[in-house]
Amino acid sequence: MGRVTERRRVLRIRGGAADHRADTLVAEEPLEIRLNGRPLAVTMRTPGDDFALATGFLVSEGVLAAADEVANVVYCAGATADGANTYNVVDVTLARGVPVPDISLERNVYTSSSCGVCGKASLDAVRTTARLPMAGGALPRLTPGLLAGLPERLREGQAVFDRTGGLHAAGLFSADGELLDLREDVGRHNAVDKLVGRALREGRLPLADRILMVSGRASFELAQKAVMAGIPVLAAVSAPSSLAVDLARESGLTLVGFLRGDSMNVYAGEERVALAPEGAR
């Protein structure tokens, strides 16, 4: 099975001095996701939590919403011509009675911000396929101080990043700022899928009282995944895209960007942010 990190020989130059040494890199391998035995999608990911990644991806596609909708998840033997198992192909079998989406070149996939689908079509796709509610009152109003502490807690939990410096992270936090789960991956969307997939398999969806924090920007793709999992708050250390803001405002998602130190921008859902009275600021 693929490893999370690999070693490569590099030429290191520091202050004019050069030497050769081994460097630790994050591993990147393709994962093919199959649904009921048929190819569905391929993503480049860091090996690990592959079953969670596959099921989380299916949540974001509107295929899954509960653990009992999955009959089985397995690595595919015979994935290569010689019959070897590469651990890079995962097949998800749906439970009896769960509708199987049309798997074709024309199917409605909207997980990539560069997929070429127009903004209105992307928003309509999420609106029509979302199966989990966005519970308005499940999460108490959040203070700016609580939000400001999330990036440091996320960073402290990034064990693989400490060794490689080359991973995105996504973390699920409670309403009082406790880090409940964290996944790392070369793809920020994969890290979120791994979180959502783990929650699905443990019967914890919708994540109506949780905060999703990501280490990079907040793309439409990540906002979509939050909405599909019923997560009410998405926070990011960098900027959101315009389509992510549009989706957040349409769906009731609180979207916070540029979360650095004690500064942040709230792009949507500001009613979930508890500001101090004007005279106390």
C-alpha positions as CSV (number, residue, x, y, z in Angstrom):
1,M,0.0,0.0,0.0
2,G,1.2,3.5,-0.7
3,R,2.8,5.4,2.1
4,V,2.0,8.9,3.3
5,T,5.6,10.1,2.8
6,E,8.5,9.1,0.6
7,R,12.2,10.0,0.6
8,R,14.1,11.6,-2.3
9,R,17.7,12.7,-2.7
10,V,18.1,16.4,-3.2
11,L,20.8,19.1,-3.5
12,R,20.4,21.4,-0.6
13,I,21.9,24.9,-0.7
14,R,22.0,27.1,2.4
15,G,24.0,30.3,2.6
16,G,26.3,29.4,-0.3
17,A,27.1,25.9,1.0
18,A,25.7,22.9,-0.8
19,D,25.3,19.2,0.0
20,H,23.3,16.2,-1.0
21,R,20.8,14.7,1.5
22,A,17.5,12.9,1.7
23,D,14.3,14.9,1.9
24,T,10.9,13.8,3.1
25,L,8.1,14.4,0.6
26,V,4.4,13.8,0.8
27,A,3.3,10.9,-1.4
28,E,0.9,11.5,-4.2
29,E,-0.9,8.7,-6.0
30,P,-4.1,8.4,-8.1
31,L,-7.2,6.9,-6.5
32,E,-9.9,5.6,-8.8
33,I,-13.4,5.6,-7.2
34,R,-15.8,3.1,-8.6
35,L,-19.5,2.9,-7.8
36,N,-21.2,-0.6,-7.9
37,G,-18.2,-1.8,-10.0
38,R,-18.3,1.0,-12.5
39,P,-15.6,3.8,-12.8
40,L,-16.8,7.1,-11.4
41,A,-13.9,9.5,-10.8
42,V,-10.1,9.7,-10.3
43,T,-8.4,12.0,-7.9
44,M,-4.8,12.5,-7.0
45,R,-4.5,12.0,-3.2
46,T,-2.2,11.2,-0.3
47,P,-2.7,7.4,0.4
48,G,-4.7,6.8,3.6
49,D,-8.3,7.0,4.7
50,D,-9.2,5.9,1.1
51,F,-12.6,4.5,2.1
52,A,-13.5,7.7,3.9
53,L,-12.3,9.7,0.9
54,A,-14.5,7.7,-1.5
55,T,-17.6,7.8,0.6
56,G,-17.1,11.5,1.4
57,F,-16.8,12.2,-2.3
58,L,-20.2,10.5,-2.8
59,V,-21.7,12.6,-0.1
60,S,-20.6,15.7,-2.0
61,E,-22.1,14.2,-5.2
62,G,-25.5,13.8,-3.5
63,V,-25.3,10.0,-3.7
64,L,-24.9,9.2,0.0
65,A,-26.4,10.8,3.1
66,A,-26.3,8.0,5.7
67,A,-24.1,5.1,6.7
68,D,-26.8,2.5,6.0
69,E,-26.8,3.5,2.3
70,V,-23.4,1.8,1.9
71,A,-23.3,-2.0,1.6
72,N,-19.6,-2.4,1.2
73,V,-16.3,-0.5,0.4
74,V,-13.3,-2.5,-0.8
75,Y,-10.0,-2.2,-2.6
76,C,-10.2,-3.8,-6.0
77,A,-8.1,-6.8,-6.5
78,G,-6.8,-7.3,-10.1
79,A,-6.5,-3.6,-10.6
80,T,-3.5,-4.2,-12.9
81,A,-3.0,-6.5,-15.9
82,D,-1.1,-9.0,-13.8
83,G,-3.9,-9.1,-11.2
84,A,-2.0,-7.2,-8.5
85,N,-3.8,-5.0,-6.0
86,T,-2.4,-1.5,-6.2
87,Y,-4.6,-0.2,-3.4
88,N,-5.4,2.7,-5.7
89,V,-8.8,1.6,-6.8
90,V,-11.8,1.6,-4.4
91,D,-15.2,0.3,-5.1
92,V,-18.3,1.5,-3.2
93,T,-21.3,-0.8,-3.3
94,L,-24.6,0.9,-2.5
95,A,-27.2,-0.8,-0.2
96,R,-30.2,-2.3,-1.9
97,G,-32.8,0.3,-2.8
98,V,-30.4,3.3,-2.9
99,P,-30.7,5.0,-6.3
100,V,-27.7,4.7,-8.5
101,P,-26.9,7.9,-10.4
102,D,-26.3,7.9,-14.1
103,I,-22.6,7.3,-14.6
104,S,-21.7,8.7,-18.0
105,L,-19.6,11.4,-19.6
106,E,-22.6,13.7,-19.3
107,R,-23.2,13.1,-15.6
108,N,-23.4,16.2,-13.4
109,V,-20.0,16.4,-11.7
110,Y,-19.3,19.8,-10.1
111,T,-16.5,19.0,-7.7
112,S,-13.8,21.0,-9.5
113,S,-13.7,24.7,-9.6
114,S,-12.1,24.5,-13.0
115,C,-14.7,22.1,-14.5
116,G,-16.0,24.7,-16.9
117,V,-19.6,24.5,-15.6
118,C,-21.2,28.0,-15.4
119,G,-21.9,29.5,-12.0
120,K,-25.6,29.3,-12.2
121,A,-25.5,25.6,-13.2
122,S,-23.1,24.9,-10.3
123,L,-25.4,26.6,-7.8
124,D,-28.5,24.9,-9.2
125,A,-26.7,21.5,-9.0
126,V,-26.0,21.9,-5.3
127,R,-29.5,23.2,-4.6
128,T,-31.2,20.2,-6.3
129,T,-28.9,17.4,-5.0
130,A,-28.3,18.5,-1.3
131,R,-29.9,15.9,0.9
132,L,-28.8,17.0,4.4
133,P,-30.3,20.0,6.2
134,M,-28.4,23.1,7.1
135,A,-29.7,23.5,10.7
136,G,-29.9,27.1,11.6
137,G,-30.0,26.8,15.4
138,A,-27.7,23.9,16.0
139,L,-24.6,26.0,16.4
140,P,-24.4,28.9,18.9
141,R,-23.1,32.3,17.7
142,L,-19.4,32.3,17.4
143,T,-17.1,35.0,18.8
144,P,-14.3,36.4,16.6
145,G,-11.9,35.3,19.4
146,L,-13.0,31.7,19.0
147,L,-12.6,31.8,15.2
148,A,-9.2,33.5,15.5
149,G,-7.9,30.5,17.5
150,L,-8.8,27.9,14.9
151,P,-5.9,28.2,12.5
152,E,-3.3,27.7,15.2
153,R,-5.1,24.6,16.5
154,L,-5.3,23.3,13.0
155,R,-1.7,23.8,12.4
156,E,-0.7,22.2,15.7
157,G,-2.5,19.0,14.5
158,Q,-0.7,18.7,11.2
159,A,1.8,16.0,12.0
160,V,2.7,15.1,8.3
161,F,3.0,18.8,7.4
162,D,5.7,19.1,10.0
163,R,7.8,16.5,8.1
164,T,7.0,17.6,4.5
165,G,5.7,21.1,4.4
166,G,3.5,20.0,1.5
167,L,0.0,19.2,2.7
168,H,-3.3,20.8,3.0
169,A,-5.4,20.2,6.1
170,A,-9.1,20.3,7.0
171,G,-10.3,20.1,10.5
172,L,-13.7,19.7,12.2
173,F,-14.2,21.8,15.3
174,S,-16.9,21.9,18.0
175,A,-18.8,25.1,18.8
176,D,-16.4,25.8,21.6
177,G,-13.3,25.5,19.4
178,E,-12.2,22.0,20.2
179,L,-10.5,20.1,17.3
180,L,-12.4,16.9,16.9
181,D,-10.9,15.5,13.7
182,L,-8.2,16.5,11.2
183,R,-7.2,15.0,7.9
184,E,-4.2,16.0,5.7
185,D,-3.9,15.5,1.9
186,V,-2.2,16.9,-1.1
187,G,-5.6,18.0,-2.3
188,R,-7.6,20.3,0.0
189,H,-10.9,18.8,-1.4
190,N,-9.6,15.3,-0.5
191,A,-8.9,16.3,3.1
192,V,-12.5,17.5,3.4
193,D,-13.9,14.4,1.8
194,K,-11.9,12.3,4.3
195,L,-13.5,14.2,7.2
196,V,-17.0,13.9,5.7
197,G,-16.5,10.2,4.8
198,R,-15.4,9.4,8.4
199,A,-18.5,11.2,9.7
200,L,-20.8,9.3,7.3
201,R,-19.3,5.9,8.3
202,E,-19.7,6.7,12.0
203,G,-23.3,7.9,11.5
204,R,-22.6,11.5,12.4
205,L,-24.1,13.3,9.4
206,P,-25.4,16.0,9.1
207,L,-22.6,17.9,10.9
208,A,-25.0,20.6,12.0
209,D,-23.1,21.7,15.0
210,R,-19.6,21.8,13.6
211,I,-17.1,24.2,12.1
212,L,-15.0,23.3,9.1
213,M,-11.6,24.9,8.9
214,V,-9.3,24.6,5.9
215,S,-5.7,25.6,5.5
216,G,-5.9,27.2,2.1
217,R,-8.5,29.1,0.1
218,A,-12.2,28.6,0.2
219,S,-13.2,27.5,-3.3
220,F,-16.7,26.8,-4.6
221,E,-15.8,23.1,-4.3
222,L,-15.1,23.3,-0.6
223,A,-18.2,25.4,0.1
224,Q,-20.2,22.8,-1.8
225,K,-18.8,20.0,0.3
226,A,-19.7,21.8,3.5
227,V,-23.2,22.4,2.3
228,M,-23.7,18.8,1.2
229,A,-22.5,17.6,4.7
230,G,-24.8,20.0,6.5
231,I,-21.9,22.0,8.0
232,P,-23.0,25.5,8.9
233,V,-19.6,27.3,9.1
234,L,-16.6,27.2,6.7
235,A,-13.5,29.1,7.7
236,A,-10.3,29.5,5.7
237,V,-6.9,31.1,6.1
238,S,-7.1,32.5,2.6
239,A,-9.6,34.0,0.2
240,P,-12.9,32.6,-1.1
241,S,-13.9,32.6,-4.7
242,S,-16.9,34.7,-5.9
243,L,-18.9,31.5,-6.6
244,A,-18.1,30.2,-3.1
245,V,-19.6,33.4,-1.6
246,D,-22.7,33.1,-3.9
247,L,-23.2,29.5,-2.8
248,A,-22.8,30.4,0.9
249,R,-25.3,33.2,0.7
250,E,-27.8,31.1,-1.1
251,S,-27.5,28.1,1.2
252,G,-27.2,29.8,4.6
253,L,-23.5,28.8,5.0
254,T,-21.4,31.1,7.2
255,L,-18.2,31.7,5.2
256,V,-15.1,33.3,6.8
257,G,-11.9,34.0,4.9
258,F,-8.5,35.6,5.5
259,L,-8.6,34.2,9.1
260,R,-5.2,35.3,10.3
261,G,-4.4,36.5,13.8
262,D,-7.4,38.5,15.1
263,S,-8.5,39.7,11.6
264,M,-11.0,38.0,9.3
265,N,-13.6,38.7,6.6
266,V,-17.1,37.3,7.0
267,Y,-18.5,36.9,3.5
268,A,-21.8,35.3,4.3
269,G,-23.9,34.2,7.3
270,E,-22.7,37.0,9.6
271,E,-25.7,36.3,11.8
272,R,-23.7,33.4,13.3
273,V,-20.9,35.7,14.4
274,A,-21.3,37.3,17.9
275,L,-19.9,40.8,17.8
276,A,-19.3,42.9,21.0
277,P,-21.7,45.9,21.5
278,E,-20.5,49.0,19.6
279,G,-19.3,50.8,22.7
280,A,-17.3,47.8,23.9
281,R,-15.2,47.3,20.8
